Amino acid sequence: MPISDSQLKAFMLDAALITEEKLIQAEKRAKKAEQKLADFLVDKKMISQAAFPCAATL
């Protein structure tokens, strides 16, 4: 089941998986690379595909 970038961001911050600063930077870099946030985070190994299998389908 796909999740939106806003849901992913909220979850990651609520679970303290990433700092807000790092998430903002990642979001800017993903946008610049024309990638979805989840795909960018997986590509940069900031999250694992196993933890977020939906990343490839977003």
N, C-alpha and C positions, 0 to 999 in steps of 0.2 A: 504494500500500500504506500503510494507516494506521500511525502509530507512536504509542506511548503517551507521555503527558506525561513519565514518568520517562526514557524513551529520548531524547526531545527535550532534556530538561534535561541529561542526561549528555553528549550530543553537543555541545550549545552550550558547555558548560563545558570539555570536552576540547579543542574547537577554538578556545577563547578568543574566542568570538563575543560573549560577554556576561560581566559579572562576576557572581559568586555573589550579591552584594548586590542588584544590579539584577534578577537572575532571581527572587530571593525576593520582592522588591517586586512584580514583575510577576505572579508566581503569586498573591499575596494579592489584588491588584487584579482579576485574572481571576476568581478565586473569588467576590469581592464582586459582580462584574458578571455572574456566572453564565455565564461563557464558558470554553471550553476554552483552555488555555494557548496553544496554537499560533495559534488564531484571534485571541486578544487581542494576541499579539506582532505578527501581521500587521496588525491594525487600528491599532495604535499605531506601525506602521512600524519596529519593532525588528528584524524579519526581513522578507524579501520573499516574496511568494507564489511567485515564480519559483524561489527557493531551496528552498522547502518547499511544493510543490504539494499535499501531503497536508493542509495546514492547514485547508482548507475542508471536508475530509471527516472530520476527527477528531470 
